[in-house]
Amino acid sequence: MFILKSRNIIDGVKEKAMENGIIVVKGEKIEFVGEDSSFKGNRRGAEVIDFEEKTIMPGMMDAHVHPSFNGEPDFWDIVLTKTDPYRTVKALVNLQNDLIAGFTTIRALGEKSDIDIALREAIDQGLVKGPRMVCAGKNITVTGGHTDLNFVPDIKNEQGLGGVTVDGTEEMQKAVRAQIKAGADLIKLMVTGGVTSKGSGPTTQYMSEEEISAAVKEAHNLGKKVTVHAQGAGGIKSSVLAGVDCIEHGYYLDREIASLMAEKGVFYVPTWKAGSSILKEEIKAQLPDYILEKAEKIKEVSLDSFRYAIEENVSIVAGTDVGCPFNHHGENAQELELMVKAGLSEIEAIKTATKNAAVCFGVEEFTGTLETGKFADIICVDGNPLKDIKACQKVTFVMKNGEVVVNNGKSVLPL
């Protein structure tokens, strides 16, 4: 049993921090959150940790993670030449760095050979330590679409990036069923081109609305959500009309589409950190021109897109696309800083990585906020993120499911 004390507690529900409160943790769950004097339960034997001026808050969540990459500029090579056992070990190390950084839950969006699903099971069974995982397994694309490497002129590989390549509604339905059979928690579709693939552009729509709709119908019928890689306006709109649950990237989002997303309750994961990492001056020389050219164009339009989403009350969720070039695991909280710079308040940014993310993931009944009865996914940061969002990058304590993983800024368990 733990009693966690602080002069600042952000529960992820209220707009302001609670002053001089306590959180009582018993076993895996939170037994009490509130004023110290209001707790009438038994304190005998409890380990009391007083964080004083530091801030307690819910464990953060990252909605867009690639476990087996870690910012390598040649990340294609990780998939094409490394074995599945090597990539699995590498992915585990990366995920543990996310956990140490205060991200107690992540959503894995696209892994060759379903290694994310295998890691989720190992973590759930207690074989290894890691964040809670919501997994998409293999992504689904179409011939010539984003991640279908056979379409890229200078790369030929039968497996591509290890996703599933389909064409037409019947193949789409079968692919969705196969992913769910393999253990996927949700389905990820590659609707448009992207920044990092040589053979496609962000505004090119490869997947038809009929194909998207077939995937959505099949997934929803089987109780699973659908998220889509959609960067151009056409692909975003087709996806929203087809009934998807979440848009990844959405760089060319316009006001009309933002309004439609809000009306239909579609989540938006802007992945600010992905573009920011690519465009750092010190690393530009390490990337090919075709990536830099597309990234520069996106920088010009994505800020307007983000502001449309804010103004139209779209539910925004923090996701980093961590793993893509120069975008490293453990630096996930930089996404919140970037969103504040782009127009969110500090508490709004925190909620994108806590309450909003939990609803998006479908785990809001047991995590995402600090409330009685929920799992004790709790972190402490050095400073007050309501005054300076960078405090979320200074995690000194991590508890997942009532188990202390990090204390005084150091891992206390053999991860």
C-alpha positions in Angstrom: 0.0 0.0 0.0 1.3 3.5 -1.0 0.2 7.0 0.0 1.5 9.5 -2.5 1.5 13.1 -1.4 2.0 16.4 -3.3 1.2 20.0 -3.2 0.1 19.7 -6.9 -2.0 16.8 -8.2 -3.4 16.9 -11.7 -6.1 14.2 -12.0 -6.8 14.5 -15.7 -10.4 15.4 -15.0 -10.5 18.9 -13.5 -9.0 21.9 -15.2 -6.9 22.9 -12.1 -4.5 21.0 -9.9 -5.6 19.8 -6.5 -3.4 21.3 -3.7 -2.0 19.3 -0.9 -3.8 16.1 -1.7 -3.0 12.4 -1.4 -3.5 9.3 -3.6 -3.9 6.0 -1.8 -2.8 3.0 -3.9 -3.7 -0.5 -2.8 -2.6 -3.4 -4.9 -2.9 -2.5 -8.6 -5.6 0.2 -8.1 -6.3 3.6 -6.7 -8.3 3.5 -3.5 -8.6 7.2 -2.8 -7.8 10.6 -4.4 -8.5 13.8 -2.4 -7.6 15.8 0.7 -5.5 14.0 3.3 -8.0 14.7 6.0 -10.8 13.1 4.0 -9.3 9.7 3.8 -10.8 7.5 6.6 -9.3 4.2 5.5 -6.6 2.1 7.3 -3.1 3.6 6.8 -1.2 1.0 8.7 1.8 -0.3 6.9 1.5 2.1 4.0 4.6 3.4 2.4 4.3 7.2 2.3 6.1 9.1 -0.5 5.9 12.9 -0.2 6.7 14.6 -3.5 6.4 18.1 -2.0 6.6 20.7 -4.8 6.7 18.2 -7.6 3.5 17.4 -9.6 1.6 14.1 -9.5 -0.4 13.3 -12.7 -1.7 10.3 -14.6 0.7 8.1 -16.6 0.9 9.6 -20.0 -0.1 7.8 -23.3 1.4 8.0 -26.8 -1.1 7.2 -29.5 1.4 6.6 -32.3 4.5 4.4 -31.6 6.6 2.2 -33.8 8.4 -0.1 -31.3 11.2 -1.5 -33.4 12.5 1.7 -34.8 14.4 4.3 -32.8 15.0 7.3 -35.0 17.3 5.7 -37.5 17.5 7.7 -40.7 17.6 4.4 -42.6 14.8 2.8 -40.7 13.8 0.8 -43.9 16.9 -1.3 -43.2 15.6 -2.3 -39.8 12.6 -4.0 -41.4 14.3 -5.4 -44.5 17.5 -6.9 -43.1 17.1 -7.5 -39.3 15.5 -10.7 -38.0 12.3 -10.8 -36.1 14.1 -11.9 -32.9 16.5 -9.0 -33.1 13.7 -6.5 -33.8 11.7 -7.9 -30.9 14.5 -7.3 -28.4 15.1 -3.9 -29.9 11.4 -3.1 -29.6 11.3 -4.1 -26.0 14.2 -1.8 -25.1 12.5 1.1 -26.9 9.2 0.5 -25.1 10.9 0.4 -21.7 12.4 3.8 -22.5 8.9 5.0 -23.2 7.8 3.7 -19.8 10.7 5.3 -18.0 9.7 8.6 -19.6 6.3 8.3 -18.0 4.3 6.7 -20.8 2.5 3.9 -19.1 0.3 3.1 -22.1 1.2 3.2 -25.8 -0.6 2.4 -29.1 1.6 0.5 -31.5 0.7 1.3 -35.1 2.3 -1.0 -37.5 4.8 -3.8 -36.9 6.2 -6.5 -39.2 5.4 -10.1 -38.1 3.0 -8.8 -35.3 5.9 -8.5 -32.9 3.9 -5.8 -31.0 1.2 -8.3 -30.3 3.7 -10.8 -28.9 5.3 -8.1 -26.7 1.9 -7.0 -25.4 1.2 -10.6 -24.3 4.6 -10.9 -22.7 4.1 -7.7 -20.8 0.5 -8.6 -19.7 1.7 -12.0 -18.5 4.5 -10.4 -16.4 7.4 -12.0 -18.4 8.9 -8.6 -19.1 8.3 -5.0 -17.9 6.9 -2.5 -20.3 4.0 -0.1 -20.9 0.5 -1.2 -21.4 0.1 -1.8 -25.2 -2.8 -1.3 -27.6 -1.7 -3.0 -30.8 -2.6 -2.7 -34.5 -0.3 -5.5 -35.6 0.4 -5.2 -39.3 -0.8 -2.1 -41.1 -3.0 -2.6 -44.2 -2.1 -0.8 -47.5 -2.9 -1.2 -51.2 -0.7 -1.9 -54.2 1.6 1.1 -54.6 0.4 2.7 -51.3 2.4 4.1 -48.4 4.7 1.3 -47.0 4.2 -0.9 -50.1 7.9 -0.9 -50.9 7.5 -2.9 -54.1 6.3 0.4 -55.7 9.4 2.3 -54.7 11.8 2.3 -57.8 15.0 1.6 -55.9 13.8 -0.9 -53.3 12.4 -4.3 -54.2 11.3 -6.6 -51.5 8.5 -9.2 -51.4 7.6 -8.4 -47.8 7.6 -4.6 -48.2 7.5 -3.2 -44.7 5.8 -6.3 -43.5 2.3 -5.0 -43.7 -0.6 -6.4 -45.7 -1.2 -5.3 -49.3 -4.7 -5.6 -50.5 -6.9 -4.4 -53.4 -10.7 -4.2 -53.4 -13.3 -4.6 -50.7 -13.2 -8.4 -50.4 -9.5 -8.5 -49.9 -9.8 -5.7 -47.4 -12.5 -7.6 -45.4 -10.2 -10.7 -45.3 -7.2 -8.7 -44.2 -9.2 -7.1 -41.3 -10.4 -10.5 -40.2 -6.9 -11.9 -40.3 -5.4 -9.1 -38.2 -8.1 -9.4 -35.6 -7.6 -13.2 -35.6 -3.9 -12.6 -35.0 -4.7 -10.5 -31.9 -4.9 -6.9 -33.1 -6.7 -4.5 -30.8 -7.4 -2.1 -33.7 -6.9 -1.8 -37.4 -4.6 0.7 -39.1 -5.1 1.6 -42.8 -2.6 3.5 -45.0 -5.0 5.7 -46.9 -2.6 8.3 -48.4 1.0 8.6 -49.3 3.5 9.9 -46.8 6.7 11.9 -46.2 9.2 9.1 -45.9 8.2 6.9 -48.8 9.9 7.8 -52.1 7.1 6.6 -54.4 4.2 8.6 -52.9 3.2 12.0 -51.6 1.1 13.1 -48.6 -1.8 14.4 -50.8 -2.0 11.3 -52.9 -5.0 9.1 -52.0 -4.3 5.4 -52.7 -7.1 3.7 -50.8 -10.7 4.3 -52.1 -13.6 5.3 -49.8 -15.2 1.9 -50.6 -12.2 0.0 -49.4 -12.0 2.1 -46.2 -15.7 1.6 -45.6 -15.3 -2.2 -46.0 -12.5 -2.2 -43.4 -14.5 -0.1 -41.0 -17.7 -2.1 -41.3 -15.8 -5.4 -40.7 -13.7 -4.0 -37.8 -16.7 -2.4 -36.1 -18.7 -5.6 -36.5 -15.9 -7.4 -34.6 -15.8 -4.8 -31.9 -12.5 -3.1 -33.0 -11.7 0.5 -33.9 -10.0 1.8 -37.1 -7.3 4.4 -37.4 -5.9 5.7 -40.6 -2.6 7.2 -41.9 -4.2 10.1 -43.8 -2.3 13.2 -44.6 -4.0 14.9 -47.6 -7.4 16.5 -47.4 -9.0 14.0 -49.8 -7.9 11.0 -47.9 -8.9 12.5 -44.6 -12.4 13.3 -45.8 -13.0 9.9 -47.4 -11.9 8.3 -44.2 -14.2 10.4 -42.0 -17.1 9.7 -44.3 -16.3 6.0 -44.3 -16.7 6.0 -40.5 -13.1 5.7 -39.2 -12.4 6.3 -35.5 -9.2 8.3 -35.7 -7.0 10.2 -38.1 -3.2 10.0 -37.9 -1.2 13.0 -39.1 -4.0 15.0 -40.9 -1.5 17.6 -42.1 -3.8 19.0 -44.8 -6.9 19.1 -42.6 -9.3 21.9 -43.5 -12.0 23.6 -41.5 -14.8 21.7 -43.2 -13.3 18.4 -42.5 -12.4 19.4 -38.9 -16.1 20.3 -38.4 -17.1 16.9 -39.8 -14.7 15.1 -37.5 -16.1 16.9 -34.5 -19.6 16.0 -35.5 -18.8 12.3 -35.9 -16.5 12.1 -32.9 -13.3 11.2 -34.9 -10.1 11.6 -32.9 -7.1 13.5 -34.3 -3.5 12.5 -33.7 -1.4 15.3 -35.3 2.1 13.8 -34.7 3.9 17.1 -34.4 7.1 15.6 -33.2 7.6 13.6 -36.4 7.9 16.7 -38.5 9.8 18.6 -35.9 12.5 15.9 -35.6 13.1 15.7 -39.4 13.5 19.4 -39.8 16.2 20.0 -37.2 19.0 21.9 -38.9 21.7 19.7 -37.5 20.3 16.5 -39.1 18.9 17.7 -42.4 22.0 16.6 -44.3 21.4 13.0 -43.3 18.1 12.7 -45.1 17.3 12.5 -48.8 15.9 15.6 -50.5 12.5 14.0 -51.3 11.8 13.7 -47.5 13.0 17.2 -46.7 11.0 18.8 -49.5 7.7 17.1 -48.4 8.4 17.9 -44.7 8.9 21.6 -45.5 5.6 21.8 -47.3 3.8 20.1 -44.5 5.3 22.5 -42.0 3.6 25.4 -43.9 0.1 23.9 -43.7 -0.1 21.8 -40.6 -0.3 24.7 -38.2 -3.5 25.9 -39.8 -4.8 22.4 -39.7 -4.2 22.1 -36.0 -5.9 25.4 -35.3 -8.9 24.3 -37.3 -9.1 21.2 -35.1 -8.9 23.4 -31.9 -11.5 25.9 -33.2 -14.0 23.1 -34.3 -13.5 21.2 -31.0 -12.1 18.0 -32.5 -10.8 15.6 -29.8 -7.0 15.8 -30.1 -4.8 13.0 -28.9 -1.0 13.1 -28.3 1.0 10.8 -30.6 4.6 11.2 -31.7 5.2 8.7 -34.5 8.2 7.9 -32.4 10.7 5.6 -34.2 10.6 7.5 -37.5 13.8 9.4 -38.5 15.5 11.2 -35.5 12.3 10.7 -33.4 13.5 8.8 -30.4 11.8 6.7 -27.8 11.9 8.3 -24.4 11.5 11.8 -25.8 7.7 11.4 -26.3 6.7 14.2 -24.0 8.1 16.7 -26.4 4.9 16.3 -28.3 3.0 18.2 -25.5 5.5 21.1 -25.7 5.0 21.4 -29.5 1.2 21.3 -29.1 1.3 24.1 -26.5 3.4 26.2 -28.9 0.8 25.5 -31.6 -2.1 26.7 -29.6 -3.3 24.4 -26.8 -3.3 25.4 -23.2 -1.1 23.4 -20.8 -4.0 21.5 -19.3 -5.5 20.8 -22.7 -2.1 19.4 -23.8 -1.9 17.1 -20.7 -5.4 15.8 -21.4 -4.4 14.8 -25.0 -1.9 12.4 -23.4 -4.2 11.2 -20.6 -8.0 11.5 -20.6 -8.4 12.0 -24.4 -6.0 9.3 -25.2 -7.7 6.8 -22.9 -11.0 7.4 -24.6 -9.4 7.1 -28.1 -7.7 3.8 -27.1 -10.9 2.4 -25.5 -9.3 2.0 -22.1 -11.0 4.9 -20.2 -12.8 2.7 -17.8 -9.6 1.6 -16.1 -6.9 4.2 -16.8 -6.2 7.7 -18.1 -7.2 9.7 -15.1 -6.5 9.5 -11.4 -9.8 8.3 -10.0 -10.9 5.8 -7.4 -11.1 2.2 -8.8 -8.8 2.8 -11.8 -5.4 1.2 -12.2 -2.6 3.1 -10.4 -0.8 4.4 -13.5 0.8 7.4 -11.9 3.8 9.6 -12.6 5.5 12.5 -10.9 7.3 15.3 -12.8 9.8 17.9 -11.5 8.0 21.2 -11.6 4.5 22.3 -12.5 3.4 21.5 -16.1 0.4 23.8 -15.8 3.0 26.6 -15.7 5.7 25.1 -17.9 4.7 22.1 -20.1 8.4 21.1 -20.3 8.0 19.7 -16.8 6.4 16.6 -18.4 9.9 15.9 -19.9 11.3 15.7 -16.3 9.7 12.5 -15.0 11.1 11.4 -11.6 8.6 8.7 -10.6 6.6 6.1 -12.5 4.1 3.7 -11.2 2.2 1.3 -13.5 -0.6 -1.0 -12.1 0.5 -0.1 -8.6 4.1 -1.2 -9.2 6.9 1.4 -8.8 9.1 1.4 -12.0 11.0 4.6 -11.6 11.8 6.4 -8.3 14.0 9.5 -7.9 14.5 9.5 -11.6 16.0 6.0 -11.7 14.6 2.7 -12.7 14.1 0.5 -9.6 13.2 -2.7 -11.3 15.2 -5.0 -13.7 13.4 -4.0 -16.9 
